Amino acid sequence: MDQKTALQRFQHGAFLIIAGVPPKTEFGIDCSKFVVAEKFRGVKMIPPGPHFVYCASVGPFGDAAPRVGFIHYFREREIVIREWDPETEELRVRTKGDPEVEKQFIQENILQFDELLAPYDYDSLSKWQNLTTYITQETVESLSPACGVIRTCADLLSCSDDDRPRGGGTCGQAASPKSTKINLLFDEDHLLPQLKPIPGTVPNFTELPPRFMKEATPSEITNSFMDSIVALDKLIECFSSQTTLLSEVQFAFALFVAGCSTDGLAHWRKILAIASNTEKGVQKYRNFYRRFLLCVQYQLPHLPLEVMQPSPENSVYQDVRKLVANCILGNIQGDVENFKNYLSETMLWTFEDVFEDDPEDLPVVVECP
């Protein structure tokens, strides 16, 4: 980085000041991470926009604890102060002194802190910006948990024995493999205990509509399986605009990429399932799908390796194949071609056979005696 560029970034960037983080703690901001040294007191030259900051304590054998952090929309030359909580081993809002007086002091003496602050990693900035295009300050403020802390897994209330799921199908009969597959496609939550998170500790994600209502007729369930346009219409109605929906899609995935949030990944996964399985939706919301394709295009390479495998068991891969097929049928070929080429180069996914039927989805012929 040349002197002129460094000076410009220093003058216009934000500052994160951290106190008390033990040496050898894992520290990360957005897509970059490093190990805290003795003199580390924060990060400088942070570009304006949304950024995820986390710490993870490291044990004596080098094993790191789950990430605990926060997401903040940094303004130009803003000073954000956090301190280490030795009891919970996570960052918290500064509790000592007057924060405004401390910020004023730091602002007036910022050059004295220069050698204690690590520069923001601009080499990874474009990667992070591709993941956060639509995230605004309002998005961060409205979707962040009330406690301000984002953990890898939500803190849950205990579950009573009456609320625990029971095995087997209806009336004690085991469910068939095909019906199990359909249930998983619609909703995986029924396999888990209905545990409730501690209020204020999870992101304020929008409640998503189900693929079909419980009182739906067999015909309506079949139509929902073939095309999720009804669920997509309800999903879009939940948001003030399609851009707001895209911002939540990116916010959820950003929490997963930087904070390893399972809640963020699960929310993103459900939206992907609804948006991918409808040809009518592509025809009705072409402009939304053009932008949605670009969002998903940059997100998919950040998935865990086991979710990158192009296999029939990979539900994300299968949904993306349906998304490609429906976008081709929905007549947005230019955008979907760029999408396919990008994934072919970065993930080695191929889409030549997207219109071939899954053998398990074909009609079953039953011979009557």
C-alpha positions in Angstrom: 0.0 0.0 0.0 1.5 3.3 -1.0 1.7 6.3 1.4 -1.0 8.3 -0.4 -3.5 5.5 -0.3 -2.7 4.6 3.3 -3.2 8.3 4.4 -6.6 8.5 2.5 -7.8 5.3 4.1 -6.7 6.5 7.5 -8.4 9.8 7.2 -11.7 8.4 5.9 -11.9 5.0 7.6 -13.4 4.0 10.9 -11.6 2.8 14.0 -12.3 -0.2 16.2 -10.7 0.1 19.6 -10.5 -3.0 21.8 -9.1 -3.3 25.3 -8.0 -6.4 27.3 -8.1 -9.1 24.6 -5.6 -11.8 25.8 -2.7 -12.6 23.4 -3.2 -15.6 21.1 -6.9 -15.1 21.0 -8.4 -15.5 17.5 -9.7 -12.2 16.2 -11.6 -11.7 12.9 -13.3 -9.0 11.0 -15.4 -9.9 7.9 -13.5 -12.5 5.8 -10.1 -12.1 7.5 -8.8 -13.4 10.8 -5.5 -13.4 12.8 -4.0 -14.1 16.2 -3.9 -11.3 18.7 -0.5 -10.1 19.7 0.7 -8.3 22.9 0.2 -4.8 21.6 -3.0 -5.3 19.6 -5.6 -2.6 20.5 -7.9 -2.8 17.4 -8.3 -2.1 13.7 -7.9 1.1 11.7 -8.9 2.2 8.2 -12.2 0.3 8.3 -14.2 1.2 5.2 -17.7 2.6 5.9 -20.4 -0.1 5.8 -21.5 -3.2 7.6 -18.7 -5.3 9.2 -18.7 -8.4 11.4 -16.2 -8.5 14.3 -15.6 -11.5 16.5 -13.2 -13.1 18.9 -12.7 -16.8 19.8 -10.7 -17.8 22.8 -8.0 -20.4 22.2 -7.2 -23.3 24.6 -3.8 -24.5 25.7 -3.6 -27.0 22.9 -4.6 -24.5 20.1 -8.3 -25.4 19.9 -10.5 -22.4 19.3 -13.8 -21.8 21.0 -16.9 -20.9 18.9 -16.9 -17.4 17.5 -18.7 -14.7 19.4 -19.1 -11.3 17.9 -21.3 -8.4 16.6 -22.2 -6.7 13.4 -22.0 -3.0 13.2 -22.5 -0.4 10.4 -19.4 1.7 10.6 -19.7 5.3 9.5 -16.8 7.3 8.1 -14.2 8.1 10.9 -16.5 6.6 13.5 -14.8 5.2 16.7 -16.3 2.0 18.1 -15.0 0.8 21.5 -15.2 -2.7 22.9 -13.6 -4.5 25.8 -12.9 -8.1 26.7 -15.1 -9.8 29.2 -12.9 -12.3 31.0 -15.9 -14.2 32.5 -17.8 -14.8 29.2 -14.6 -14.6 27.0 -16.3 -12.3 24.5 -16.3 -8.6 23.5 -18.7 -6.3 25.2 -19.6 -2.6 25.2 -17.1 -0.6 27.2 -18.3 -0.4 30.9 -15.6 1.8 32.4 -15.7 5.6 32.3 -17.7 7.9 30.0 -17.7 6.4 26.5 -18.1 9.8 24.8 -15.2 11.3 26.7 -13.1 8.3 25.8 -14.0 8.6 22.1 -13.2 12.3 22.1 -9.8 11.6 23.7 -9.0 8.8 21.2 -10.1 11.1 18.3 -7.8 13.9 19.4 -4.8 11.5 20.0 -5.5 8.9 17.2 -1.9 9.1 15.9 -0.6 7.8 19.2 -2.7 4.7 18.7 -1.6 4.1 15.1 1.1 1.5 15.9 -1.3 -0.4 18.1 -4.0 -0.8 15.4 -3.9 -3.3 12.7 -4.9 -2.1 9.2 -8.1 -3.5 7.7 -7.4 -6.2 5.2 -8.3 -4.5 1.9 -7.3 -7.6 -0.1 -10.5 -9.3 1.2 -12.8 -6.3 1.0 -14.2 -7.0 -2.5 -15.2 -10.5 -1.4 -17.0 -9.1 1.7 -18.7 -6.3 -0.3 -20.1 -8.9 -2.8 -21.8 -10.5 0.2 -23.2 -7.3 1.7 -24.4 -5.3 -1.3 -27.8 -4.6 0.0 -27.1 -4.5 3.8 -27.8 -1.0 5.2 -27.6 0.5 8.6 -31.3 0.0 9.0 -30.8 -3.7 8.1 -28.2 -4.1 10.8 -30.2 -2.3 13.5 -33.5 -4.1 12.8 -32.1 -7.6 12.4 -29.4 -7.7 15.0 -30.3 -9.4 18.3 -31.4 -7.2 21.2 -28.4 -8.3 23.2 -26.1 -7.1 20.5 -24.1 -10.3 20.5 -24.1 -13.0 17.8 -23.1 -16.5 18.7 -22.5 -19.6 16.5 -25.5 -21.3 18.1 -28.5 -19.7 19.8 -28.9 -20.0 23.6 -32.0 -22.1 24.1 -34.5 -22.6 26.9 -34.8 -26.1 28.3 -37.4 -28.4 26.7 -40.1 -30.2 28.7 -40.7 -33.9 28.0 -44.1 -33.2 26.5 -42.5 -31.0 23.9 -40.0 -33.6 22.7 -40.5 -35.1 19.2 -41.5 -38.7 19.0 -40.3 -41.1 16.4 -42.4 -42.9 13.8 -45.1 -41.8 11.5 -48.8 -41.3 12.0 -50.5 -43.7 14.4 -47.2 -45.4 15.0 -46.6 -46.3 11.4 -43.2 -45.6 9.9 -43.2 -43.0 7.1 -42.2 -44.1 3.6 -38.9 -42.9 2.2 -40.7 -40.8 -0.4 -43.0 -39.1 2.1 -40.0 -38.5 4.3 -38.2 -36.8 1.4 -41.2 -34.6 0.7 -41.5 -33.6 4.4 -37.8 -32.7 4.5 -38.2 -30.6 1.4 -41.1 -28.7 2.9 -39.8 -28.3 6.5 -36.9 -30.0 8.3 -37.8 -28.4 11.7 -40.3 -31.2 12.6 -37.4 -33.5 13.1 -36.0 -31.4 16.0 -37.2 -30.6 19.5 -39.2 -27.4 19.5 -36.7 -25.5 21.6 -37.2 -21.8 22.0 -34.3 -19.4 22.1 -33.7 -17.1 25.1 -35.5 -13.8 24.2 -33.2 -11.2 22.7 -30.3 -13.5 21.9 -31.1 -14.4 18.3 -31.3 -12.3 15.1 -34.7 -10.7 14.4 -35.3 -12.6 11.2 -38.6 -12.3 9.5 -40.9 -15.3 10.1 -41.0 -17.1 6.8 -44.2 -18.6 5.3 -44.5 -22.4 5.1 -44.5 -24.1 1.7 -48.2 -25.1 2.4 -50.6 -24.5 5.2 -51.5 -27.3 7.6 -55.2 -27.1 6.4 -54.1 -27.4 2.8 -56.0 -29.9 0.6 -54.1 -32.8 -1.1 -54.4 -30.9 -4.4 -52.9 -27.7 -2.8 -50.0 -29.7 -1.3 -49.3 -31.2 -4.7 -49.3 -27.8 -6.4 -47.0 -26.4 -3.7 -44.6 -29.3 -4.3 -44.6 -28.6 -8.0 -44.3 -24.8 -7.8 -43.9 -22.7 -4.6 -45.3 -19.5 -6.1 -47.9 -19.2 -3.3 -45.2 -19.3 -0.6 -43.0 -16.9 -2.7 -45.9 -14.4 -2.9 -46.4 -14.6 0.9 -42.6 -14.2 1.4 -42.4 -11.0 -0.7 -45.5 -9.6 1.1 -43.6 -9.9 4.4 -41.1 -7.2 3.3 -41.5 -3.6 2.5 -39.6 -4.1 -0.8 -37.8 -6.7 -2.7 -34.5 -5.0 -1.9 -35.3 -5.4 1.8 -35.8 -9.1 1.2 -32.4 -9.3 -0.5 -30.8 -7.4 2.3 -32.1 -10.0 4.8 -30.8 -12.8 2.5 -27.4 -11.2 2.6 -27.5 -10.4 6.3 -28.3 -14.0 7.2 -25.5 -15.4 5.0 -23.0 -12.8 6.3 -23.6 -14.0 9.8 -22.8 -17.5 8.7 -19.7 -16.6 6.7 -18.1 -14.4 9.4 -19.7 -15.7 12.6 -20.4 -19.3 11.7 -24.0 -18.7 12.7 -26.2 -21.8 12.3 -29.3 -19.6 12.6 -28.1 -17.4 9.7 -27.4 -20.4 7.5 -30.8 -22.1 8.3 -32.7 -18.9 7.5 -30.8 -18.4 4.2 -31.5 -22.0 3.4 -35.2 -21.7 3.8 -35.4 -18.6 1.6 -33.4 -20.3 -1.1 -35.8 -23.3 -1.0 -38.8 -21.1 -1.5 -37.3 -19.0 -4.2 -35.7 -21.8 -6.2 -38.7 -24.1 -6.6 -41.0 -21.9 -8.7 -41.1 -21.2 -12.4 -44.1 -18.9 -12.1 -42.2 -16.9 -9.5 -39.4 -16.2 -12.0 -41.9 -15.0 -14.6 -43.6 -12.8 -12.1 -40.6 -11.3 -10.4 -37.9 -11.2 -13.1 -36.1 -8.2 -11.7 -35.9 -9.7 -8.3 -34.5 -13.0 -9.6 -31.8 -11.1 -11.6 -30.5 -9.6 -8.4 -31.1 -12.8 -6.4 -29.0 -14.8 -8.8 -26.1 -12.4 -8.3 -26.4 -12.6 -4.5 -26.5 -16.4 -4.5 -23.6 -16.6 -7.0 -21.2 -14.9 -4.6 -22.6 -16.8 -1.6 -22.3 -20.4 -2.7 -18.5 -20.6 -2.8 -18.5 -19.8 0.9 -20.5 -22.9 1.9 -18.8 -25.7 3.9 -17.0 -28.3 1.7 -19.6 -31.0 2.5 -22.4 -28.7 1.1 -20.4 -28.0 -2.1 -20.6 -31.6 -3.3 -22.8 -31.9 -6.4 -24.8 -34.9 -5.3 -28.4 -36.0 -5.1 -28.2 -35.8 -1.3 -27.1 -32.2 -1.3 -30.3 -30.3 -0.9 -28.6 -26.9 -1.6 -27.2 -28.2 -4.8 -30.6 -29.6 -5.9 -32.3 -26.3 -5.1 -29.7 -24.4 -7.1 -30.3 -26.8 -10.1 -34.0 -26.1 -9.9 -33.3 -22.3 -9.6 -31.2 -22.6 -12.8 -33.9 -24.6 -14.7 -36.7 -22.2 -13.6 -34.7 -19.1 -14.5 -34.1 -20.6 -18.0 -37.8 -21.3 -18.4 -38.6 -17.8 -17.0 -36.6 -16.3 -19.9 -33.7 -14.6 -18.0 -31.1 -16.6 -19.9 -28.4 -13.9 -19.9 -28.3 -13.7 -16.1 -28.5 -17.4 -15.6 -25.7 -18.1 -18.1 -23.4 -15.9 -16.1 -24.5 -17.6 -12.9 -23.9 -21.1 -14.4 -20.4 -20.1 -15.8 -19.3 -18.6 -12.5 -20.3 -21.7 -10.5 -18.8 -24.0 -13.1 -15.4 -22.2 -12.7 -15.4 -21.8 -8.9 -17.3 -24.9 -7.7 -17.1 -27.3 -10.7 -20.9 -27.6 -10.8 -22.5 -28.5 -14.1 -26.1 -27.8 -15.2 -26.4 -29.6 -18.6 -29.0 -32.0 -17.3 -31.1 -29.7 -15.1 -34.3 -30.7 -17.1 -33.9 -34.4 -16.4 -36.4 -35.8 -13.9 -35.4 -37.2 -10.6 -36.4 -40.9 -10.7 -37.9 -40.6 -7.2 -40.2 -37.8 -8.4 -41.7 -39.8 -11.3 -45.2 -41.3 -10.9 -45.4 -44.7 -9.3 -47.5 -47.3 -11.2 -49.3 -49.7 -8.9 -50.8 -52.8 -10.3 -54.2 -53.6 -8.8 -55.0 -57.3 -8.0 
